[in-house]
């Protein structure tokens, strides 16, 4: 069948060792081999909730509870983890696409900084993990679903187009690679791609903040882009909070995974469980890398701002020191001019023909002596600024 990445609901049958196949309709019975992946947009999930619940009942023998349905429909829900006796629910917030953010900046803000700051906006991706089916609910502009689906089905043209929109998928599964062995495995792979997108944003933010730090510490320039810098600090703080929620959710999932009963006498199932734990720890490690780097960026930005004001204060003190020395040089000259400007009838040198030159010579000598003295004491020397 011809693939249509724009479909609001896409269904795949994954059979490890046999490949992945996209189905034309929702499944009506448990698979004889492998598992199903039902991927839909949030709008389609709300519109087709009855059919989706019926499909889950037919395949897994359990429907989503009402509270979890509300969670999956909530576009403002933070990253979190929850579970029931039949399935696990994981919500991970992903970054909005750059194209969407460039067309529609954050509401109520006029960013003065680079476009990367307008990308710190997220939307949740929800996963309901059953034994034989994975239900994922994506935002309308989420390219992860279609990009990963193109990789699974081996559609090269769609995969290349997906890489253009989602460059983080270049390190993802390729045709012929080992397919996910279970719904939980597939969920962790998709979540890993979502987290990798934050790593790309981290690098862009680092480059921008490095540029601003260089501008802040340049002594001969007047930094005026304070609004953009404040937006960057707020964006870093928001990114820190988002990643903290992600880390808490994945840790809760990993704790639940540790409580899964180890299969006895089934080496393959035991290995799959170990691989799930390894992949979960890998996703958690990627999140912690983002959190650690974001906090380093926050700290270095704060340090650069403090150093900027310290440099400006030092420069002001340097200027005041030079002005004070110049004032001290002219004080004796003002004193001499004030003395000879008194309205007394008899003042030495006033009525002499060469009195003016004697006064000018004395003033010049005093000035030269003070300049030499202050220069020797480095009151007039400029301090080195690099």
ABEGO torsion letter per residue (X at the ends): XBBBAABABBBBBBBBGAEBBBBABBBABBBABEBBBBBBBAAAAAAAAAAAAAAAAAAAGBBBBAAAAAAAABAABBBBBBBBAABBBBBBBBBBBAAAAAABBBBGBBBABBAAAAABBBBBBBBBBBAABBBBBBBAABAAAAAAAAAAAGBAAAAAAAAAABAAAAABBBBGBBBBABAAAAAAAAAAAAAAAAAAAAAAAAAAAAAAAAAAABAABBBAAAAAAAAAAAAAAAAAAAAAAAAAAAAAAAAAAAABBBBBGBAAAAAAAAAAAAAAAAAAAAAAAAAAAAAAAAAAAAAAAAAAAAAAAAAAAAAAAAAAAAAAAAAAAAAAAAAAABABABBBGAABAAAAAAAAAAAAAAAAAAAAAAAAAGAABBBBBX
